[in-house]
């Protein structure tokens, strides 16, 4: 339909609406059409001029445009949440799942739900993971070269997954430095692993003979090369665990004696109520209660002695003073004979080893190497000890008032020293914060392998390397390490904008160049 009516329609409209009687008939006869056609043309002209039909068309078109715009908005919103599951993303999904300890059949089930139209077999995912592990195994020696040169303290342990795995972890960053399958756990094997750490100063380990021999062999080699020996520290985690077992043994004896005495007491009371008197029954019950009370007294006394023993192992004494080997040995010489051998034999053997207090020697060695005034250094150490034991400063007792006065004096000394006092405080705190006396951190990394071990019977070196790279590049979500990866905490700066998966796409030469460039720009 045109926007302007034809002349005949306009004439028809004029005749119908403005003509006099007889004009419609004369116009119809003149044009040789019916009178009804003139009336229809007049109505069409009015409708056209009124615009009703045109508005209806426009409204329909506008409604259609609105629906299309809404559909486009929905599609754009969905596009922001869409993930393109190409081959690269599938490979990454499978590799990360394996690094987290998820089995391949479970990964296959997840992918079937995400990609129902794409068939991925367990074998396909396994080959993909093996290919990724092979690339990681080629890259890790390069990363280790840059990471291990910055390591000064490590915690070491071995875990058994059919074949033993040598585990070495840097405690502050929790950087996983070594995860090597080995045919045997020997001093020579451990010595080779420790020799890869040129700046190593302290090894924290359990009482395993292989680990102890490994540190000894390393120190023999260093002595021949006129290098400083590595401090051999026997960790306190296993010692405390053995002491806890001794306590539980005493608690169990008391519980058993108490249950027996209570049972005998009930039987004795029942017999008396029934009028049955057994000769000597009351004395027997009394003796059992006395025995239970004696055991309870022994358990309580042993608990106090063990708590005092544990205090001897800590960095600061109960009075907030910096501990030393001489002080700790004096306390142990007093408390160890009071612990029963039946319950604490292993804990006592560990505590009698000189390596148990090595970390205290290291703390005093590091403090002695800090330059500055001895008075300012002593004030910083004493203030830090009291800061870590705020409960000693509370209350109105003579000791609390005295310690508050000491803290005030230390604060004044540090304030008068100005810049030296501020720097000394930071250095002292850094030394204490980086003092490690337990190998429980490496046990935490061991749990990463135990998750996999609980699902699989086999653990290859490639899968170990895959787990190690993924762990060292992942970001901590909580705690003092929050927001950083183990490599970042250690001081290894990875290429900017590259996560662990992007690293696996580099060749060893490319990665070495990028790490060298990063180190050169620091």
C-alpha positions, 0 to 999 in steps of 0.5 A: 500500500502506498503512502499517497492514495491514487486520484480516483480514490481521492475523488471517490472520498470527495464524492462520498463525504462532500458531494450532494445527493446524486453525486455518488450515482453520477460518479459511478456511471461516469467511471462505469463502476458500482456505487459500492466500489466508490464507498470502499475506495472512500473507506480505504482512503480514510484508513490510509490518511488515519494511519491505523494500518501503518501503525499496526505494521510499525507496532508489529515490527517494533515488537519483533525488534524488542524480542530480537534485542532481548534474545541478543542480550540473553545470548551475550550474557550466556557468552560471558559465562561460556567456556570453549572446551577445546582439546587444550582445555580438556588436556588441562582439565585432565592434568590438573585433576591428576595433580589434585589426586583425582582418578581418570575414571572420575575425570571421564565422568565429569567430562561426559556431563560437561560434554555429552556429545564428545566421547573421551575414553580413560585411555585418551585422558591417560595419554594426554596426562602422560604427554603433559607429565613428559613436558613437565619432567623436561622443565623441572630441572630448569626451575630447580636450578633457579629455585634451589640456589635460594634455599637455606633450610629444608625439611626432609622425609621419605614416603613409600608408594611401593618404591620410596620417594625422597621428599624435600620441602622448603619450610617458609614457602612450602616449596616442594623441591624434591620428589624423586622415586628411588630404589633405596633410602640410603645415606648416599641417596640423601647426600646427593639430594642435599648436594643439589642445594648449594646455599643449604644451612640446616636440615630438619629431619626425623630419626631415620638412619638414612637421613642422618647418614645423608647429612653426615656424608654431606658434611664430610664432603663440605669439610673436604671442600672447606665449606661450612657444615649443614646444621643437622636438626632432629625435628620435634614433631615426631618427638612430641608425638611419641611423648603424646603416646606415652601420656595416652598409655598412662591415661589408658592404665588409669581408665582401666583401673578406674573401670575395674574399681567401679565395677567391683564397687557396684558388685560389692554394693549389690551384694550388701543390699542383697545381704550377701557378705563376702569375706575380704570383698571390701578390702579388695574394693578399697585396694582397687580404688587406692591403685586407681588413685595411685595411677592417677597421681602418677599420670598427673605428675607425668603430665606436668613433667612432660609439659615442662620437658616440652617447654625446654624445646621451645624458642622462648622459655616460660619467662619470655627469655630466649632459650639456649642449648645450655638452658634446655639441657639443664631442664631435660637433665632434670625432667627425663629421669622422672619420665617412666621408661615403659611409656616414654622410652622412645621419646627419651631416646630422641630427646637425648640426641644432641641434634634435638637442640640444633635449631637453638644453636642456629638461632644464636649463630644468626643473631651473633652475625647480625651487625649492630650494638649488643645492647640494642640487639639484646633489647630487641630479642627480649622485647620480641620474647615478651611480645610472643608471650603477652599472658606474662604481662597481664595481672598485678603480680610482682612478676607481671609488673617486673616484666612490664617494666623490662618491656618498657626499658627495652622499648626505650632503648630501641626508640633511642636507637632510632633507625638502628632500633627499627632495623634490629627489630625487623632482623630479629623477628625475621630470624625468629620467624624463619626458625623451624624446629619440626618437619611437620610441613613435609608431612603436609606435602606427603599428604598430597601424595597420599591422596593419590596413593589411596586411589591408585596402586602406581605412582610414576616419576612423571606424575610426581613431577606433574604434582610438584610443578602444579603444587609449586605454582598454585596460590595459597588461599589462606594463612600467612602465605595467602595470595602467593604461590610457593615459588613466589614465597621462595623468591622465584619470579615466574614469567609474567602472565603465565600460569603453570599450564602456560609454562608447560607449553615452553621448551626448556630453553625458552623457560631458561631464557625467560627466567634469566631475563626475570632474574636480570630485571630484579 
